[in-house]
Amino acid sequence: MNEIFDPLNLLLMGLAVFILFRLRSVLGKRTGNERPPFDPYSKPEQSKDQANGQDNVIPLPNQTAQQSEGREENAPVGDVVIDKVAPEGSALNSALKQILSVDRSFEPEPFLQGARAAYEMIVMAFADGDKKALKNLLSRDVYEGFVAAIDDREKRGETIESTFVGIDKAEIVEAALKGSTAQVTVKIHSQLISATRDKAGEVVDGDPAKVTEVVDIWTFARDTSTRDPNWKLVATESAE
């Protein structure tokens, strides 16, 4: 019995209890919810939904919104876009798809954005008599007509004061593919403040204080057989 209470045994037992206590305080207790050790060579665990065939499908990077909405996977994206611009089966729809068949980069909305920008640039360049700016935006025939009008205006000593307010609406109304040349006609509703003054500064046309509604029908064209992506204005007419 004396050996049990030997001071050395008591010291060793106390030391063992102290070490065990420190280990538990540092490592914690097991609760049954611990994650297993990471094994870099093991396969990742499947979630319950994946195991039951209910995993969430993440669309591929090139999957379009039309595909996710149930569009046939093999349906050409361009055709679907054109169907939204022109009724399927219409002459305009058919013509736009003909253009698309020779120019896969053609898209109606980006084209209209470019047409709107070109319209403002051309209108303002004509008012300012900026022949250099016009030359890169117009076909040769249209350019010669604009230049003749500018020259006549300058001979009379007239000047145009013009402020471009904005474009209310722009829509494609006609299209055609003539050989390799694509033509797209746009109807543009714009707002302008314009006045023409004579040599004496008197207003001879327009009103410098009035916003005027203008409706123009412009046709743009490009040769799809070339690498030049630019469209040029080839015809103009007024809807009024």
Disulfide bonds with the S-S distance in Angstrom:
none
